[in-house]
Amino acid sequence: MTSQYRVNYHLRAHKRDSLIEFIKGMLLTPFVLHSQPAASQAHVAENAQRYAEIFASIEELIEEHRSFTNQGIPTYSRLAKLVPSIGTFFTPLPLQQAFERVNCQDKISARKHVPPSFNDVRRILNMAQAIAIAPQLKLVTFDGDMTLYADGQNFEEDTALTALLISLLRRGINVAIVTAAGYGDDAPRYEHRLSGLLAGFAKAGLTTAEVSRFFVLGGECNFLFRCAILDQGYRLQYVPDAEYSASALRSWTDSQVQQLLDVAEAELRDCVDRMAVSAEILRKPRAVGLVPRAQLTREQLDECALSSQLALLKFQGSPKSQPCDVPIPFCAFNGGNDCWVDIGNKLIGVRILQDMLGSPAAATLHVGDQFLSTGNDLSTRTACCTCWIINPEETQRILTELEAILDSTD
């Protein structure tokens, strides 16, 4: 019963990615038709060839879609007809090359009983994106929790990730953490969360120019900090809005913000009452969240996120609200152990950094773990290339691959 329930839950639209599901379906045919009860090395090689051919065909579909997108008619592509929700590809995706690289590591083609999975396809897409973006990479942005460190924890010192991020900075690539954590302009609180990374900067002796390429953008897009070497060591300095082009992207007033947060808070309180959960509602200047007193299930947190999304969309489109009074982008998401509604989103956060650093979409990579409809990384797909990971270990793996690709490019 439990396992059937989990299967049904994962079939829900808010737990699926249309492109990955399409690719999985394409790969299922050779797995079913050509799998052998006692697979020899020759059969394994044949399976690998068939998978590679399918990825090459999907690569062609993506290139055709990119061509139609450049002409302003993306819906004319064959891929758009097969996957109507498909978005924009800012670079080519060398999927055949990526599959061959991942298959060498994970031996996907050697499996007889388990077909290529969601996670297999996700990792291959990540690899293809890393290969494609490496030659022109200017900016890498990261989510925080479950991307660079465990949920609710701090960045630990002397991790492999520290060395990989330092390597990016030394190559002249800008690095930013775009996080939902919102502590206003309180730099020491962000420094505490990133204490291990800042200690790593000091131990490596990064120069002023190198550390100036490291940023933290908190509250999705609301509080920007830049790293600097001060008398007290490697610190984060708050960057006021007036010093960068945030006003054009964050053009809301405090009264508009509070109006939207009132609706979100009321909906979260209704969720607490409806589901009879034990939780606290926290209100911040630009966010409101539900923080459980006892652990909630994933389904309960998804319900809170989806209910908040719907309530805010209804409010923004209702006759009772003046459209000009509530033109505010928001992000309602399942944070893993809590649920938050933030003013603004990571799409705006990434665009702020792109404008500030002169990094176009094809030279910007966002790495995060929340790319489902109840996650807060999804919106970045509109602004830049992305890698979808599920934990800090996968972040380390893709950055290691990226470093190897950069070395070969150099």
VOGU-3710 file (C-alpha; in Angstrom, 3 decimals, decimal comma):
1> mtsqyrvnyh> 0,000/0,000/0,000  2,734/2,443/0,964  4,802/1,845/-2,135  1,751/2,159/-4,433  0,855/5,399/-2,689  4,331/6,777/-3,287  4,131/5,855/-6,950  0,782/7,616/-7,334  2,039/10,676/-5,468  5,016/11,047/-7,783
11> lrahkrdsli> 2,692/10,919/-10,788  1,096/14,178/-9,687  1,834/17,099/-12,004  3,586/19,141/-9,326  6,091/16,313/-8,860  7,044/15,845/-12,515  9,244/17,492/-15,112  7,834/17,236/-18,631  11,143/17,149/-20,538  12,657/14,507/-18,278
21> efikgmlltp> 9,502/12,380/-18,500  9,596/12,668/-22,306  13,239/11,545/-22,447  12,532/8,671/-20,048  9,741/7,478/-22,331  12,023/7,572/-25,368  14,651/5,485/-23,562  12,144/2,883/-22,393  11,663/1,338/-25,855  15,210/-0,018/-26,340
31> fvlhsqpaas> 15,304/-1,113/-22,702  12,140/-3,214/-23,093  12,798/-4,545/-26,596  16,497/-5,263/-26,382  17,228/-6,152/-22,752  18,750/-9,627/-22,431  18,239/-12,085/-19,532  21,963/-12,778/-19,552  23,517/-9,649/-21,001  26,994/-10,011/-22,447
41> qahvaenaqr> 29,455/-7,186/-22,928  28,334/-7,058/-26,561  24,716/-6,529/-25,475  25,808/-3,829/-23,040  27,640/-2,041/-25,853  24,576/-2,376/-28,124  22,339/-0,876/-25,447  24,764/2,005/-24,988  24,716/2,651/-28,740  20,905/2,673/-28,851
51> yaeifasiee> 20,692/5,057/-25,898  23,329/7,300/-27,494  21,351/7,407/-30,753  18,202/8,465/-28,888  20,072/11,231/-27,072  21,515/12,379/-30,410  17,965/12,611/-31,810  16,738/14,595/-28,789  19,781/16,854/-29,201  18,601/17,584/-32,756
61> lieehrsftn> 15,078/18,352/-31,513  16,493/20,839/-29,008  18,581/22,539/-31,708  15,514/22,836/-33,931  13,567/24,324/-30,993  16,377/26,825/-30,389  16,237/27,831/-34,040  12,485/28,450/-33,923  12,890/30,320/-30,624  15,442/32,645/-32,233
71> qgiptysrla> 12,890/33,315/-34,986  10,262/34,168/-32,366  8,070/31,131/-33,108  9,093/28,489/-30,515  5,706/26,730/-30,649  6,437/25,690/-34,260  9,138/23,226/-33,205  8,549/19,481/-33,055  9,762/19,453/-29,450  7,178/22,074/-28,451
81> klvpsigtff> 4,451/19,876/-29,917  5,724/16,827/-28,038  6,409/18,731/-24,785  4,060/21,768/-24,805  5,462/23,193/-21,559  9,041/23,293/-22,869  10,941/26,484/-22,139  14,021/28,197/-23,586  17,412/26,570/-24,145  20,109/29,239/-23,910
91> tplplqqafe> 22,872/26,935/-25,183  23,023/23,773/-27,257  22,896/20,578/-25,183  25,407/17,898/-26,290  23,295/15,067/-24,887  25,009/12,207/-26,713  28,417/13,258/-25,399  26,964/13,767/-21,919  25,314/10,328/-21,924  28,556/8,645/-22,940
101> rvncqdkisa> 30,395/10,448/-20,152  27,796/9,585/-17,476  27,432/6,023/-18,753  31,154/5,442/-18,296  30,719/6,322/-14,619  27,307/4,838/-13,770  27,025/1,964/-16,299  23,409/2,768/-17,149  23,504/0,572/-20,262  24,591/-2,458/-18,208
111> rkhvppsfnd> 21,350/-2,585/-16,210  18,970/-5,415/-17,122  16,105/-4,803/-14,676  16,036/-1,047/-13,998  15,476/1,269/-16,995  17,013/4,746/-17,226  15,424/6,724/-14,409  14,446/10,306/-13,666  17,733/10,807/-11,825  19,771/9,276/-14,657
121> vrrilnmaqa> 18,240/11,695/-17,162  18,616/14,627/-14,775  22,336/13,918/-14,334  22,837/13,585/-18,092  21,113/16,936/-18,663  23,360/18,483/-15,992  26,456/17,082/-17,681  25,339/18,343/-21,098  24,750/21,809/-19,657  28,173/21,878/-18,001
131> iaiapqlklv> 29,876/20,873/-21,257  27,960/23,490/-23,248  28,402/26,466/-20,935  32,030/25,994/-19,869  33,712/27,983/-22,698  31,752/31,176/-21,983  30,925/30,793/-18,265  30,940/34,139/-16,376  28,591/33,624/-13,414  27,573/30,608/-11,317
141> tfdgdmtlya> 24,771/31,051/-8,782  23,872/28,508/-6,116  20,957/27,789/-3,856  22,050/27,349/-0,231  20,289/24,621/1,748  20,632/21,118/0,250  22,824/22,529/-2,534  25,963/23,727/-0,731  25,177/22,480/2,785  22,639/20,315/4,591
151> dgqnfeedta> 19,184/21,754/5,237  19,315/24,332/8,030  23,047/23,798/8,578  26,086/25,993/7,960  28,784/25,761/5,296  31,489/23,617/6,897  35,189/24,390/6,666  37,617/22,262/4,649  35,020/20,668/2,373  35,693/19,730/-1,230
161> ltallisllr> 33,101/22,311/-2,244  35,230/25,081/-0,721  38,152/24,216/-2,998  35,873/23,996/-6,045  34,314/27,419/-5,399  37,754/28,926/-4,821  38,877/27,456/-8,150  35,978/29,185/-9,934  36,858/32,539/-8,358  40,512/32,172/-9,334
171> rginvaivta> 39,477/31,500/-12,925  37,775/34,909/-13,007  34,249/33,448/-12,741  31,753/35,236/-10,499  30,119/33,088/-7,804  26,928/33,957/-5,912  24,690/32,260/-3,378  21,066/33,172/-4,087  19,163/31,966/-1,050  15,710/32,247/0,469
181> agygddapry> 17,305/32,958/3,861  16,323/36,529/4,638  18,141/38,327/7,461  17,769/41,857/6,104  21,060/43,727/5,916  22,465/41,794/8,890  25,772/40,647/7,333  27,009/38,734/10,442  24,060/36,325/10,233  24,940/35,411/6,650
191> ehrlsgllag> 28,616/35,215/7,626  27,695/32,718/10,359  25,919/30,465/7,833  28,943/30,688/5,494  31,679/30,749/8,144  33,437/27,646/6,788  33,569/29,047/3,258  34,905/32,429/4,393  37,532/30,635/6,500  38,475/28,695/3,369
201> fakaglttae> 38,907/31,960/1,468  41,279/33,177/4,172  43,243/29,917/4,276  43,654/29,996/0,487  44,814/33,618/0,642  42,404/34,868/-2,025  43,218/38,339/-3,290  40,933/41,348/-3,031  40,053/41,022/-6,707  39,231/37,313/-6,328
211> vsrffvlgge> 36,971/37,644/-3,269  35,199/40,636/-4,831  33,739/38,158/-7,322  31,792/36,399/-4,519  28,249/37,558/-3,674  25,373/36,568/-1,427  21,821/37,543/-2,359  19,389/36,858/0,487  15,603/36,788/0,664  15,491/35,447/-2,934
221> cnflfrcail> 16,424/38,867/-4,393  16,143/41,445/-1,611  19,480/41,750/0,229  22,777/41,838/-1,664  26,227/41,380/-0,103  29,706/41,350/-1,634  32,787/39,747/-0,116  35,721/41,977/0,822  38,949/41,819/2,822  38,635/44,103/5,861
231> dqgyrlqyvp> 40,641/44,538/9,061  38,521/41,803/10,639  39,262/39,386/7,801  37,111/38,104/4,925  33,688/39,654/5,460  30,412/40,319/3,662  29,524/43,944/2,969  25,913/44,983/2,399  25,357/46,632/-0,987  22,560/49,256/-0,851
241> daeysasalr> 19,975/49,230/-3,637  21,218/52,585/-4,887  24,540/51,025/-5,928  23,077/48,598/-8,464  20,112/48,318/-10,823  17,637/46,718/-8,425  15,003/49,440/-8,644  13,871/48,468/-12,142  13,402/44,831/-11,084  12,058/45,451/-7,562
251> swtdsqvqql> 9,661/48,329/-8,078  7,266/47,615/-5,230  6,455/49,712/-2,162  6,270/48,556/1,451  2,478/48,997/1,531  2,157/46,719/-1,517  4,423/44,151/0,119  2,399/44,088/3,331  -0,859/43,776/1,384  0,398/40,627/-0,313
261> ldvaeaelrd> 1,906/39,203/2,875  -1,429/39,666/4,674  -3,100/37,379/2,138  -0,289/34,821/2,362  -0,352/34,804/6,158  -4,120/34,289/6,220  -3,802/31,332/3,839  -1,028/29,717/5,864  -3,098/30,071/9,034  -6,008/28,458/7,217
271> cvdrmavsae> -3,730/25,544/6,267  -2,751/25,110/9,912  -6,423/25,013/10,932  -7,578/22,752/8,072  -4,871/20,140/8,569  -4,695/20,569/12,361  -0,911/20,797/12,329  1,277/22,204/15,064  3,177/25,079/13,510  4,207/28,686/14,065
281> ilrkpravgl> 3,608/31,471/11,557  6,591/33,825/11,258  6,261/37,239/9,635  9,326/39,046/8,289  9,564/42,392/6,436  9,475/40,655/3,028  8,365/37,105/3,813  5,953/35,013/5,841  6,500/31,382/6,706  5,046/28,320/8,383
291> vpraqltreq> 7,562/26,670/10,717  6,391/23,336/12,201  6,745/22,575/15,887  6,716/18,883/14,940  7,886/17,487/11,613  5,336/17,736/8,801  5,080/15,393/5,850  6,140/16,404/2,358  2,473/16,291/1,319  1,438/18,722/4,044
301> ldecalssql> 4,177/21,190/3,099  3,276/20,886/-0,591  -0,358/21,605/0,321  0,704/24,793/2,126  2,846/25,932/-0,816  0,210/25,197/-3,482  -2,600/26,724/-1,398  -0,557/29,903/-0,898  0,284/30,116/-4,612  -3,375/29,816/-5,583
311> allkfqgspk> -4,605/32,270/-2,935  -2,111/34,940/-4,021  -2,842/34,468/-7,729  -6,582/34,770/-7,039  -5,998/37,881/-4,968  -3,867/39,535/-7,633  -6,540/38,880/-10,254  -9,618/39,645/-8,173  -11,854/42,718/-8,695  -11,340/43,642/-5,036
321> sqpcdvpipf> -7,662/44,339/-5,605  -6,324/47,055/-7,817  -3,958/45,419/-10,347  -1,576/48,352/-10,112  -1,431/47,908/-6,334  -0,242/44,293/-6,387  2,100/43,777/-9,382  4,500/41,938/-7,123  6,224/38,692/-8,064  6,288/36,210/-5,207
331> cafnggndcw> 7,594/32,745/-4,430  5,596/30,229/-2,364  7,627/27,073/-1,847  8,149/23,911/0,181  11,473/24,423/1,942  11,821/20,767/2,949  11,128/21,333/6,635  8,979/24,466/6,363  6,947/26,528/3,891  7,602/30,151/2,960
341> vdignkligv> 6,120/32,910/0,848  8,793/35,403/-0,201  8,384/38,734/-1,931  10,270/38,473/-5,204  11,929/35,317/-6,510  15,249/33,905/-7,680  14,491/34,884/-11,258  14,778/38,518/-10,178  17,820/37,673/-8,031  19,693/36,099/-10,939
351> rilqdmlgsp> 18,761/38,973/-13,265  20,060/41,516/-10,751  23,435/39,751/-10,743  23,436/39,351/-14,523  22,822/43,065/-15,016  25,426/43,985/-12,436  28,128/41,679/-13,817  27,287/41,786/-17,527  26,633/38,051/-17,715  24,123/36,969/-20,399
361> aaatlhvgdq> 21,826/33,966/-20,005  24,130/31,709/-22,055  27,043/32,507/-19,690  25,110/32,135/-16,422  24,534/28,835/-14,596  22,218/28,354/-11,605  22,659/25,235/-9,458  19,806/24,269/-7,146  17,642/21,459/-5,797  14,142/22,965/-6,032
371> flstgndlst> 12,976/22,799/-9,661  9,474/21,430/-9,141  6,428/23,709/-9,056  6,606/23,885/-5,250  10,297/24,858/-5,334  11,989/28,254/-5,482  14,707/27,477/-8,067  12,256/26,826/-10,912  11,866/30,474/-11,901  15,587/30,798/-12,737
381> rtacctcwii> 15,046/28,713/-15,890  13,631/31,848/-17,509  16,861/33,776/-16,921  19,745/31,346/-17,344  21,039/27,807/-17,753  20,445/25,473/-14,814  21,701/22,279/-13,158  19,235/20,332/-11,028  20,958/18,569/-8,136  19,484/16,910/-5,036
391> npeetqrilt> 22,213/17,294/-2,398  25,643/18,879/-1,775  27,363/15,675/-2,912  25,820/16,059/-6,363  26,866/19,719/-6,419  30,424/18,580/-5,726  30,164/16,017/-8,521  28,937/18,449/-11,185  31,479/21,114/-10,146  34,262/18,520/-10,358
401> eleaildstd> 33,095/17,673/-13,871  32,858/21,374/-14,731  36,408/21,967/-13,490  37,683/19,120/-15,676  35,855/20,588/-18,671  37,268/24,047/-17,950  40,773/22,560/-17,711  40,359/20,880/-21,081  38,950/24,105/-22,540  41,924/26,091/-21,234
//
